[in-house]
Amino acid sequence: MTTRHDETTGGALPGWRVQRIDGEAVHLTHAGRIALPLAVFEDAQHRSDVPLVLPAAEAEFLYAELGRLLYPACGEGAAS
């Protein structure tokens, strides 16, 4: 994962950060939604683990958006 850095000191900036939990797989909930396990940090201190839960339509939209960012040369068909 990437970390924000202070350009003058090279240290991580204070504030909130959310990142994927290493080793935790994206999974389906009992309701059929997509759950992405996330860890929440405040000033580098772990505060909580929470899932980002998306219905299928929102997960598909996110998938398409990520595909366009990762593979811009492929255009609209990148995430199809």
mmCIF file as gemmi writes it, N, C-alpha and C atoms, coordinates in Angstrom:
data_model
loop_
_atom_site.group_PDB
_atom_site.id
_atom_site.type_symbol
_atom_site.label_atom_id
_atom_site.label_alt_id
_atom_site.label_comp_id
_atom_site.label_asym_id
_atom_site.label_entity_id
_atom_site.label_seq_id
_atom_site.pdbx_PDB_ins_code
_atom_site.Cartn_x
_atom_site.Cartn_y
_atom_site.Cartn_z
_atom_site.occupancy
_atom_site.B_iso_or_equiv
_atom_site.pdbx_formal_charge
_atom_site.auth_seq_id
_atom_site.auth_asym_id
_atom_site.pdbx_PDB_model_num
ATOM 1 N N . MET Axp A 1 ? 0.829 -1.174 0 1 0 ? 1 A 1
ATOM 2 C CA . MET Axp A 1 ? 0 0 0 1 0 ? 1 A 1
ATOM 3 C C . MET Axp A 1 ? 0.878 1.244 0 1 0 ? 1 A 1
ATOM 4 N N . THR Axp A 2 ? 0.319 2.305 -0.471 1 0 ? 2 A 1
ATOM 5 C CA . THR Axp A 2 ? 1.065 3.555 -0.473 1 0 ? 2 A 1
ATOM 6 C C . THR Axp A 2 ? 0.798 4.311 0.816 1 0 ? 2 A 1
ATOM 7 N N . THR Axp A 3 ? 1.73 5.136 1.198 1 0 ? 3 A 1
ATOM 8 C CA . THR Axp A 3 ? 1.617 5.966 2.393 1 0 ? 3 A 1
ATOM 9 C C . THR Axp A 3 ? 1.924 7.398 1.99 1 0 ? 3 A 1
ATOM 10 N N . ARG Axp A 4 ? 1.144 8.33 2.536 1 0 ? 4 A 1
ATOM 11 C CA . ARG Axp A 4 ? 1.441 9.731 2.301 1 0 ? 4 A 1
ATOM 12 C C . ARG Axp A 4 ? 2.707 10.086 3.056 1 0 ? 4 A 1
ATOM 13 N N . HIS Axp A 5 ? 3.552 10.895 2.452 1 0 ? 5 A 1
ATOM 14 C CA . HIS Axp A 5 ? 4.795 11.287 3.109 1 0 ? 5 A 1
ATOM 15 C C . HIS Axp A 5 ? 4.943 12.786 3.103 1 0 ? 5 A 1
ATOM 16 N N . ASP Axp A 6 ? 5.557 13.292 4.138 1 0 ? 6 A 1
ATOM 17 C CA . ASP Axp A 6 ? 5.921 14.693 4.226 1 0 ? 6 A 1
ATOM 18 C C . ASP Axp A 6 ? 7.165 14.869 3.37 1 0 ? 6 A 1
ATOM 19 N N . GLU Axp A 7 ? 7.088 15.681 2.339 1 0 ? 7 A 1
ATOM 20 C CA . GLU Axp A 7 ? 8.196 15.864 1.406 1 0 ? 7 A 1
ATOM 21 C C . GLU Axp A 7 ? 9.432 16.454 2.078 1 0 ? 7 A 1
ATOM 22 N N . THR Axp A 8 ? 9.247 17.204 3.162 1 0 ? 8 A 1
ATOM 23 C CA . THR Axp A 8 ? 10.404 17.843 3.797 1 0 ? 8 A 1
ATOM 24 C C . THR Axp A 8 ? 11.137 16.909 4.758 1 0 ? 8 A 1
ATOM 25 N N . THR Axp A 9 ? 10.4 16.042 5.443 1 0 ? 9 A 1
ATOM 26 C CA . THR Axp A 9 ? 11.041 15.177 6.434 1 0 ? 9 A 1
ATOM 27 C C . THR Axp A 9 ? 11.096 13.72 6.002 1 0 ? 9 A 1
ATOM 28 N N . GLY Axp A 10 ? 10.279 13.323 5.032 1 0 ? 10 A 1
ATOM 29 C CA . GLY Axp A 10 ? 10.236 11.929 4.6 1 0 ? 10 A 1
ATOM 30 C C . GLY Axp A 10 ? 9.386 11.06 5.493 1 0 ? 10 A 1
ATOM 31 N N . GLY Axp A 11 ? 8.78 11.616 6.542 1 0 ? 11 A 1
ATOM 32 C CA . GLY Axp A 11 ? 7.951 10.836 7.461 1 0 ? 11 A 1
ATOM 33 C C . GLY Axp A 11 ? 6.503 10.819 7.032 1 0 ? 11 A 1
ATOM 34 N N . ALA Axp A 12 ? 5.759 9.865 7.563 1 0 ? 12 A 1
ATOM 35 C CA . ALA Axp A 12 ? 4.329 9.774 7.274 1 0 ? 12 A 1
ATOM 36 C C . ALA Axp A 12 ? 3.613 10.963 7.903 1 0 ? 12 A 1
ATOM 37 N N . LEU Axp A 13 ? 2.66 11.528 7.195 1 0 ? 13 A 1
ATOM 38 C CA . LEU Axp A 13 ? 1.888 12.655 7.709 1 0 ? 13 A 1
ATOM 39 C C . LEU Axp A 13 ? 0.858 12.174 8.719 1 0 ? 13 A 1
ATOM 40 N N . PRO Axp A 14 ? 0.54 12.988 9.723 1 0 ? 14 A 1
ATOM 41 C CA . PRO Axp A 14 ? -0.489 12.609 10.682 1 0 ? 14 A 1
ATOM 42 C C . PRO Axp A 14 ? -1.86 12.649 10.031 1 0 ? 14 A 1
ATOM 43 N N . GLY Axp A 15 ? -2.79 11.919 10.594 1 0 ? 15 A 1
ATOM 44 C CA . GLY Axp A 15 ? -4.154 11.926 10.104 1 0 ? 15 A 1
ATOM 45 C C . GLY Axp A 15 ? -4.687 10.514 9.951 1 0 ? 15 A 1
ATOM 46 N N . TRP Axp A 16 ? -5.838 10.422 9.323 1 0 ? 16 A 1
ATOM 47 C CA . TRP Axp A 16 ? -6.518 9.144 9.13 1 0 ? 16 A 1
ATOM 48 C C . TRP Axp A 16 ? -6.021 8.462 7.869 1 0 ? 16 A 1
ATOM 49 N N . ARG Axp A 17 ? -5.934 7.139 7.916 1 0 ? 17 A 1
ATOM 50 C CA . ARG Axp A 17 ? -5.555 6.335 6.754 1 0 ? 17 A 1
ATOM 51 C C . ARG Axp A 17 ? -6.367 5.05 6.779 1 0 ? 17 A 1
ATOM 52 N N . VAL Axp A 18 ? -6.776 4.608 5.609 1 0 ? 18 A 1
ATOM 53 C CA . VAL Axp A 18 ? -7.505 3.356 5.462 1 0 ? 18 A 1
ATOM 54 C C . VAL Axp A 18 ? -6.758 2.514 4.448 1 0 ? 18 A 1
ATOM 55 N N . GLN Axp A 19 ? -6.551 1.229 4.772 1 0 ? 19 A 1
ATOM 56 C CA . GLN Axp A 19 ? -5.865 0.344 3.831 1 0 ? 19 A 1
ATOM 57 C C . GLN Axp A 19 ? -6.449 -1.052 3.929 1 0 ? 19 A 1
ATOM 58 N N . ARG Axp A 20 ? -6.204 -1.839 2.883 1 0 ? 20 A 1
ATOM 59 C CA . ARG Axp A 20 ? -6.629 -3.234 2.896 1 0 ? 20 A 1
ATOM 60 C C . ARG Axp A 20 ? -5.904 -3.973 4.003 1 0 ? 20 A 1
ATOM 61 N N . ILE Axp A 21 ? -6.553 -4.996 4.531 1 0 ? 21 A 1
ATOM 62 C CA . ILE Axp A 21 ? -5.945 -5.831 5.556 1 0 ? 21 A 1
ATOM 63 C C . ILE Axp A 21 ? -5.177 -6.942 4.85 1 0 ? 21 A 1
ATOM 64 N N . ASP Axp A 22 ? -3.872 -6.998 5.107 1 0 ? 22 A 1
ATOM 65 C CA . ASP Axp A 22 ? -3.032 -8.033 4.502 1 0 ? 22 A 1
ATOM 66 C C . ASP Axp A 22 ? -3.566 -9.416 4.864 1 0 ? 22 A 1
ATOM 67 N N . GLY Axp A 23 ? -3.669 -10.278 3.863 1 0 ? 23 A 1
ATOM 68 C CA . GLY Axp A 23 ? -4.082 -11.656 4.085 1 0 ? 23 A 1
ATOM 69 C C . GLY Axp A 23 ? -5.577 -11.871 4.168 1 0 ? 23 A 1
ATOM 70 N N . GLU Axp A 24 ? -6.365 -10.807 4.186 1 0 ? 24 A 1
ATOM 71 C CA . GLU Axp A 24 ? -7.827 -10.945 4.228 1 0 ? 24 A 1
ATOM 72 C C . GLU Axp A 24 ? -8.386 -10.857 2.814 1 0 ? 24 A 1
ATOM 73 N N . ALA Axp A 25 ? -9.152 -11.834 2.424 1 0 ? 25 A 1
ATOM 74 C CA . ALA Axp A 25 ? -9.709 -11.886 1.074 1 0 ? 25 A 1
ATOM 75 C C . ALA Axp A 25 ? -11.014 -11.099 0.966 1 0 ? 25 A 1
ATOM 76 N N . VAL Axp A 26 ? -11.239 -10.534 -0.201 1 0 ? 26 A 1
ATOM 77 C CA . VAL Axp A 26 ? -12.54 -9.961 -0.517 1 0 ? 26 A 1
ATOM 78 C C . VAL Axp A 26 ? -13.514 -11.131 -0.537 1 0 ? 26 A 1
ATOM 79 N N . HIS Axp A 27 ? -14.714 -10.937 0.006 1 0 ? 27 A 1
ATOM 80 C CA . HIS Axp A 27 ? -15.653 -12.054 0.075 1 0 ? 27 A 1
ATOM 81 C C . HIS Axp A 27 ? -17.096 -11.57 -0.099 1 0 ? 27 A 1
ATOM 82 N N . LEU Axp A 28 ? -17.986 -12.536 -0.277 1 0 ? 28 A 1
ATOM 83 C CA . LEU Axp A 28 ? -19.416 -12.241 -0.366 1 0 ? 28 A 1
ATOM 84 C C . LEU Axp A 28 ? -20.038 -12.321 1.026 1 0 ? 28 A 1
ATOM 85 N N . THR Axp A 29 ? -20.928 -11.376 1.32 1 0 ? 29 A 1
ATOM 86 C CA . THR Axp A 29 ? -21.678 -11.432 2.573 1 0 ? 29 A 1
ATOM 87 C C . THR Axp A 29 ? -22.834 -12.41 2.408 1 0 ? 29 A 1
ATOM 88 N N . HIS Axp A 30 ? -23.531 -12.687 3.51 1 0 ? 30 A 1
ATOM 89 C CA . HIS Axp A 30 ? -24.702 -13.568 3.444 1 0 ? 30 A 1
ATOM 90 C C . HIS Axp A 30 ? -25.782 -12.978 2.543 1 0 ? 30 A 1
ATOM 91 N N . ALA Axp A 31 ? -25.789 -11.652 2.423 1 0 ? 31 A 1
ATOM 92 C CA . ALA Axp A 31 ? -26.774 -10.967 1.579 1 0 ? 31 A 1
ATOM 93 C C . ALA Axp A 31 ? -26.326 -10.878 0.128 1 0 ? 31 A 1
ATOM 94 N N . GLY Axp A 32 ? -25.144 -11.428 -0.198 1 0 ? 32 A 1
ATOM 95 C CA . GLY Axp A 32 ? -24.669 -11.417 -1.576 1 0 ? 32 A 1
ATOM 96 C C . GLY Axp A 32 ? -23.942 -10.156 -1.985 1 0 ? 32 A 1
ATOM 97 N N . ARG Axp A 33 ? -23.554 -9.347 -1.017 1 0 ? 33 A 1
ATOM 98 C CA . ARG Axp A 33 ? -22.794 -8.133 -1.325 1 0 ? 33 A 1
ATOM 99 C C . ARG Axp A 33 ? -21.299 -8.442 -1.261 1 0 ? 33 A 1
ATOM 100 N N . ILE Axp A 34 ? -20.502 -7.553 -1.836 1 0 ? 34 A 1
ATOM 101 C CA . ILE Axp A 34 ? -19.047 -7.69 -1.855 1 0 ? 34 A 1
ATOM 102 C C . ILE Axp A 34 ? -18.499 -6.978 -0.621 1 0 ? 34 A 1
ATOM 103 N N . ALA Axp A 35 ? -17.654 -7.671 0.159 1 0 ? 35 A 1
ATOM 104 C CA . ALA Axp A 35 ? -17.048 -7.071 1.351 1 0 ? 35 A 1
ATOM 105 C C . ALA Axp A 35 ? -15.533 -7.026 1.188 1 0 ? 35 A 1
ATOM 106 N N . LEU Axp A 36 ? -14.974 -5.83 1.287 1 0 ? 36 A 1
ATOM 107 C CA . LEU Axp A 36 ? -13.537 -5.598 1.189 1 0 ? 36 A 1
ATOM 108 C C . LEU Axp A 36 ? -13.025 -5.249 2.59 1 0 ? 36 A 1
ATOM 109 N N . PRO Axp A 37 ? -12.265 -6.143 3.244 1 0 ? 37 A 1
ATOM 110 C CA . PRO Axp A 37 ? -11.778 -5.867 4.597 1 0 ? 37 A 1
ATOM 111 C C . PRO Axp A 37 ? -10.765 -4.718 4.616 1 0 ? 37 A 1
ATOM 112 N N . LEU Axp A 38 ? -10.998 -3.74 5.491 1 0 ? 38 A 1
ATOM 113 C CA . LEU Axp A 38 ? -10.138 -2.575 5.599 1 0 ? 38 A 1
ATOM 114 C C . LEU Axp A 38 ? -9.71 -2.35 7.044 1 0 ? 38 A 1
ATOM 115 N N . ALA Axp A 39 ? -8.537 -1.771 7.217 1 0 ? 39 A 1
ATOM 116 C CA . ALA Axp A 39 ? -8.041 -1.353 8.522 1 0 ? 39 A 1
ATOM 117 C C . ALA Axp A 39 ? -7.997 0.169 8.542 1 0 ? 39 A 1
ATOM 118 N N . VAL Axp A 40 ? -8.435 0.755 9.648 1 0 ? 40 A 1
ATOM 119 C CA . VAL Axp A 40 ? -8.47 2.205 9.807 1 0 ? 40 A 1
ATOM 120 C C . VAL Axp A 40 ? -7.404 2.607 10.828 1 0 ? 40 A 1
ATOM 121 N N . PHE Axp A 41 ? -6.589 3.6 10.454 1 0 ? 41 A 1
ATOM 122 C CA . PHE Axp A 41 ? -5.515 4.095 11.316 1 0 ? 41 A 1
ATOM 123 C C . PHE Axp A 41 ? -5.688 5.596 11.525 1 0 ? 41 A 1
ATOM 124 N N . GLU Axp A 42 ? -5.345 6.046 12.72 1 0 ? 42 A 1
ATOM 125 C CA . GLU Axp A 42 ? -5.267 7.479 13.019 1 0 ? 42 A 1
ATOM 126 C C . GLU Axp A 42 ? -3.865 7.75 13.534 1 0 ? 42 A 1
ATOM 127 N N . ASP Axp A 43 ? -3.151 8.628 12.843 1 0 ? 43 A 1
ATOM 128 C CA . ASP Axp A 43 ? -1.773 8.951 13.215 1 0 ? 43 A 1
ATOM 129 C C . ASP Axp A 43 ? -0.943 7.69 13.435 1 0 ? 43 A 1
ATOM 130 N N . ALA Axp A 44 ? -1.038 6.753 12.496 1 0 ? 44 A 1
ATOM 131 C CA . ALA Axp A 44 ? -0.289 5.495 12.479 1 0 ? 44 A 1
ATOM 132 C C . ALA Axp A 44 ? -0.72 4.508 13.566 1 0 ? 44 A 1
ATOM 133 N N . GLN Axp A 45 ? -1.763 4.808 14.327 1 0 ? 45 A 1
ATOM 134 C CA . GLN Axp A 45 ? -2.256 3.883 15.34 1 0 ? 45 A 1
ATOM 135 C C . GLN Axp A 45 ? -3.51 3.195 14.82 1 0 ? 45 A 1
ATOM 136 N N . HIS Axp A 46 ? -3.516 1.859 14.855 1 0 ? 46 A 1
ATOM 137 C CA . HIS Axp A 46 ? -4.657 1.087 14.381 1 0 ? 46 A 1
ATOM 138 C C . HIS Axp A 46 ? -5.862 1.384 15.259 1 0 ? 46 A 1
ATOM 139 N N . ARG Axp A 47 ? -6.978 1.751 14.629 1 0 ? 47 A 1
ATOM 140 C CA . ARG Axp A 47 ? -8.199 2.08 15.354 1 0 ? 47 A 1
ATOM 141 C C . ARG Axp A 47 ? -9.271 1.012 15.217 1 0 ? 47 A 1
ATOM 142 N N . SER Axp A 48 ? -9.406 0.432 14.015 1 0 ? 48 A 1
ATOM 143 C CA . SER Axp A 48 ? -10.49 -0.518 13.8 1 0 ? 48 A 1
ATOM 144 C C . SER Axp A 48 ? -10.301 -1.257 12.487 1 0 ? 48 A 1
ATOM 145 N N . ASP Axp A 49 ? -10.922 -2.423 12.403 1 0 ? 49 A 1
ATOM 146 C CA . ASP Axp A 49 ? -11.05 -3.144 11.135 1 0 ? 49 A 1
ATOM 147 C C . ASP Axp A 49 ? -12.523 -3.093 10.746 1 0 ? 49 A 1
ATOM 148 N N . VAL Axp A 50 ? -12.78 -2.678 9.528 1 0 ? 50 A 1
ATOM 149 C CA . VAL Axp A 50 ? -14.151 -2.575 9.037 1 0 ? 50 A 1
ATOM 150 C C . VAL Axp A 50 ? -14.198 -3.014 7.58 1 0 ? 50 A 1
ATOM 151 N N . PRO Axp A 51 ? -15.296 -3.634 7.162 1 0 ? 51 A 1
ATOM 152 C CA . PRO Axp A 51 ? -15.406 -3.969 5.745 1 0 ? 51 A 1
ATOM 153 C C . PRO Axp A 51 ? -16.063 -2.822 4.967 1 0 ? 51 A 1
ATOM 154 N N . LEU Axp A 52 ? -15.611 -2.627 3.746 1 0 ? 52 A 1
ATOM 155 C CA . LEU Axp A 52 ? -16.332 -1.774 2.809 1 0 ? 52 A 1
ATOM 156 C C . LEU Axp A 52 ? -17.276 -2.725 2.086 1 0 ? 52 A 1
ATOM 157 N N . VAL Axp A 53 ? -18.574 -2.558 2.284 1 0 ? 53 A 1
ATOM 158 C CA . VAL Axp A 53 ? -19.567 -3.473 1.718 1 0 ? 53 A 1
ATOM 159 C C . VAL Axp A 53 ? -20.267 -2.776 0.561 1 0 ? 53 A 1
ATOM 160 N N . LEU Axp A 54 ? -20.231 -3.422 -0.611 1 0 ? 54 A 1
ATOM 161 C CA . LEU Axp A 54 ? -20.808 -2.851 -1.824 1 0 ? 54 A 1
ATOM 162 C C . LEU Axp A 54 ? -21.812 -3.806 -2.446 1 0 ? 54 A 1
ATOM 163 N N . PRO Axp A 55 ? -22.951 -3.292 -2.898 1 0 ? 55 A 1
ATOM 164 C CA . PRO Axp A 55 ? -23.829 -4.132 -3.718 1 0 ? 55 A 1
ATOM 165 C C . PRO Axp A 55 ? -23.146 -4.419 -5.056 1 0 ? 55 A 1
ATOM 166 N N . ALA Axp A 56 ? -23.6 -5.432 -5.746 1 0 ? 56 A 1
ATOM 167 C CA . ALA Axp A 56 ? -22.967 -5.861 -6.999 1 0 ? 56 A 1
ATOM 168 C C . ALA Axp A 56 ? -22.816 -4.72 -7.997 1 0 ? 56 A 1
ATOM 169 N N . ALA Axp A 57 ? -23.828 -3.894 -8.155 1 0 ? 57 A 1
ATOM 170 C CA . ALA Axp A 57 ? -23.765 -2.807 -9.146 1 0 ? 57 A 1
ATOM 171 C C . ALA Axp A 57 ? -22.647 -1.814 -8.811 1 0 ? 57 A 1
ATOM 172 N N . GLU Axp A 58 ? -22.485 -1.48 -7.535 1 0 ? 58 A 1
ATOM 173 C CA . GLU Axp A 58 ? -21.422 -0.56 -7.147 1 0 ? 58 A 1
ATOM 174 C C . GLU Axp A 58 ? -20.051 -1.212 -7.287 1 0 ? 58 A 1
ATOM 175 N N . ALA Axp A 59 ? -19.954 -2.501 -6.975 1 0 ? 59 A 1
ATOM 176 C CA . ALA Axp A 59 ? -18.688 -3.225 -7.136 1 0 ? 59 A 1
ATOM 177 C C . ALA Axp A 59 ? -18.297 -3.28 -8.614 1 0 ? 59 A 1
ATOM 178 N N . GLU Axp A 60 ? -19.266 -3.489 -9.5 1 0 ? 60 A 1
ATOM 179 C CA . GLU Axp A 60 ? -18.987 -3.493 -10.938 1 0 ? 60 A 1
ATOM 180 C C . GLU Axp A 60 ? -18.501 -2.129 -11.401 1 0 ? 60 A 1
ATOM 181 N N . PHE Axp A 61 ? -19.119 -1.062 -10.905 1 0 ? 61 A 1
ATOM 182 C CA . PHE Axp A 61 ? -18.709 0.294 -11.264 1 0 ? 61 A 1
ATOM 183 C C . PHE Axp A 61 ? -17.282 0.555 -10.785 1 0 ? 61 A 1
ATOM 184 N N . LEU Axp A 62 ? -16.966 0.163 -9.542 1 0 ? 62 A 1
ATOM 185 C CA . LEU Axp A 62 ? -15.615 0.33 -9.012 1 0 ? 62 A 1
ATOM 186 C C . LEU Axp A 62 ? -14.613 -0.461 -9.844 1 0 ? 62 A 1
ATOM 187 N N . TYR Axp A 63 ? -14.955 -1.669 -10.21 1 0 ? 63 A 1
ATOM 188 C CA . TYR Axp A 63 ? -14.102 -2.516 -11.049 1 0 ? 63 A 1
ATOM 189 C C . TYR Axp A 63 ? -13.798 -1.821 -12.382 1 0 ? 63 A 1
ATOM 190 N N . ALA Axp A 64 ? -14.829 -1.26 -12.999 1 0 ? 64 A 1
ATOM 191 C CA . ALA Axp A 64 ? -14.649 -0.563 -14.274 1 0 ? 64 A 1
ATOM 192 C C . ALA Axp A 64 ? -13.759 0.673 -14.109 1 0 ? 64 A 1
ATOM 193 N N . GLU Axp A 65 ? -13.985 1.44 -13.041 1 0 ? 65 A 1
ATOM 194 C CA . GLU Axp A 65 ? -13.172 2.629 -12.789 1 0 ? 65 A 1
ATOM 195 C C . GLU Axp A 65 ? -11.708 2.255 -12.555 1 0 ? 65 A 1
ATOM 196 N N . LEU Axp A 66 ? -11.464 1.22 -11.766 1 0 ? 66 A 1
ATOM 197 C CA . LEU Axp A 66 ? -10.091 0.777 -11.519 1 0 ? 66 A 1
ATOM 198 C C . LEU Axp A 66 ? -9.441 0.289 -12.809 1 0 ? 66 A 1
ATOM 199 N N . GLY Axp A 67 ? -10.199 -0.418 -13.636 1 0 ? 67 A 1
ATOM 200 C CA . GLY Axp A 67 ? -9.676 -0.884 -14.919 1 0 ? 67 A 1
ATOM 201 C C . GLY Axp A 67 ? -9.249 0.27 -15.809 1 0 ? 67 A 1
ATOM 202 N N . ARG Axp A 68 ? -10.045 1.344 -15.834 1 0 ? 68 A 1
ATOM 203 C CA . ARG Axp A 68 ? -9.692 2.514 -16.645 1 0 ? 68 A 1
ATOM 204 C C . ARG Axp A 68 ? -8.43 3.189 -16.116 1 0 ? 68 A 1
ATOM 205 N N . LEU Axp A 69 ? -8.244 3.196 -14.803 1 0 ? 69 A 1
ATOM 206 C CA . LEU Axp A 69 ? -7.035 3.794 -14.226 1 0 ? 69 A 1
ATOM 207 C C . LEU Axp A 69 ? -5.801 2.921 -14.457 1 0 ? 69 A 1
ATOM 208 N N . LEU Axp A 70 ? -5.963 1.622 -14.317 1 0 ? 70 A 1
ATOM 209 C CA . LEU Axp A 70 ? -4.833 0.71 -14.457 1 0 ? 70 A 1
ATOM 210 C C . LEU Axp A 70 ? -4.433 0.468 -15.903 1 0 ? 70 A 1
ATOM 211 N N . TYR Axp A 71 ? -5.409 0.495 -16.805 1 0 ? 71 A 1
ATOM 212 C CA . TYR Axp A 71 ? -5.161 0.191 -18.221 1 0 ? 71 A 1
ATOM 213 C C . TYR Axp A 71 ? -5.771 1.263 -19.115 1 0 ? 71 A 1
ATOM 214 N N . PRO Axp A 72 ? -5.271 2.503 -19.035 1 0 ? 72 A 1
ATOM 215 C CA . PRO Axp A 72 ? -5.885 3.592 -19.792 1 0 ? 72 A 1
ATOM 216 C C . PRO Axp A 72 ? -5.843 3.392 -21.311 1 0 ? 72 A 1
ATOM 217 N N . ALA Axp A 73 ? -4.855 2.683 -21.822 1 0 ? 73 A 1
ATOM 218 C CA . ALA Axp A 73 ? -4.747 2.472 -23.267 1 0 ? 73 A 1
ATOM 219 C C . ALA Axp A 73 ? -5.855 1.565 -23.79 1 0 ? 73 A 1
ATOM 220 N N . CYS Axp A 74 ? -6.474 0.8 -22.898 1 0 ? 74 A 1
ATOM 221 C CA . CYS Axp A 74 ? -7.527 -0.129 -23.325 1 0 ? 74 A 1
ATOM 222 C C . CYS Axp A 74 ? -8.876 0.558 -23.455 1 0 ? 74 A 1
ATOM 223 N N . GLY Axp A 75 ? -8.999 1.749 -22.935 1 0 ? 75 A 1
ATOM 224 C CA . GLY Axp A 75 ? -10.251 2.505 -23.06 1 0 ? 75 A 1
ATOM 225 C C . GLY Axp A 75 ? -11.4 1.869 -22.319 1 0 ? 75 A 1
ATOM 226 N N . GLU Axp A 76 ? -12.585 1.982 -22.876 1 0 ? 76 A 1
ATOM 227 C CA . GLU Axp A 76 ? -13.806 1.51 -22.238 1 0 ? 76 A 1
ATOM 228 C C . GLU Axp A 76 ? -13.837 0.018 -22.042 1 0 ? 76 A 1
ATOM 229 N N . GLY Axp A 77 ? -13.163 -0.746 -22.86 1 0 ? 77 A 1
ATOM 230 C CA . GLY Axp A 77 ? -13.206 -2.199 -22.775 1 0 ? 77 A 1
ATOM 231 C C . GLY Axp A 77 ? -12.269 -2.776 -21.737 1 0 ? 77 A 1
ATOM 232 N N . ALA Axp A 78 ? -11.58 -1.941 -20.965 1 0 ? 78 A 1
ATOM 233 C CA . ALA Axp A 78 ? -10.557 -2.437 -20.027 1 0 ? 78 A 1
ATOM 234 C C . ALA Axp A 78 ? -11.14 -3.328 -18.954 1 0 ? 78 A 1
ATOM 235 N N . ALA Axp A 79 ? -12.319 -3.017 -18.49 1 0 ? 79 A 1
ATOM 236 C CA . ALA Axp A 79 ? -12.866 -3.773 -17.367 1 0 ? 79 A 1
ATOM 237 C C . ALA Axp A 79 ? -14.052 -4.644 -17.778 1 0 ? 79 A 1
ATOM 238 N N . SER Axp A 80 ? -14.275 -4.819 -19.029 1 0 ? 80 A 1
ATOM 239 C CA . SER Axp A 80 ? -15.419 -5.607 -19.478 1 0 ? 80 A 1
ATOM 240 C C . SER Axp A 80 ? -15.162 -7.079 -19.347 1 0 ? 80 A 1
